Amino acid sequence: MTPPHEPPSYDESDPFDLPDWLGEAEVTWEAERGLDTGHRVAGALTAQGREPLACDLLAVDDAYPEPVAADAVRVRTHQVWRYGEVLVAADGPRMLLAVPGSRIDAETALDAIGRLARAVGAGPGSYGVRLRVGSVDD
């Protein structure tokens, strides 16, 4: 019998270490696929004249068939969410916004991006979200 593999333990990032343009420009987070793709929705943050920044939304409580995040990541995600913040982490070159729950819905996506905007000091209304309807398999 093979031993269970350890769930990912993502490295937490400080929002102040993110590119300055995230707090200065009109920014859009755009999903690459529909929200029904599961616990992780790939996307990117974009602004005019800037290289897109890969940014995925990760619902940390999905545990079947195996946990998607280590317990420490899950606990930290819930802690910061409770205080109106979002956990910013890294998965290699991709930025992650970790959120409570097992799936991403429209309300959670909007809330997570709004929390990121506040964390980087963006002005009110300077962030937008572009969601996709359906999935690639439709």
Secondary structure, DSSP 8 states (H G I E B T S, - for coil): ----------EE--GGGS-THHHHS-EEEEESS-GGG-SEE-EEEE-TTS--EEEEEEETT--SSS-SS-HHHHHHHHHHHHTT--EEEEETTEEEEEESSSS--HHHHHHHHHHHHHHTT--TT-EEEE---S-TT-
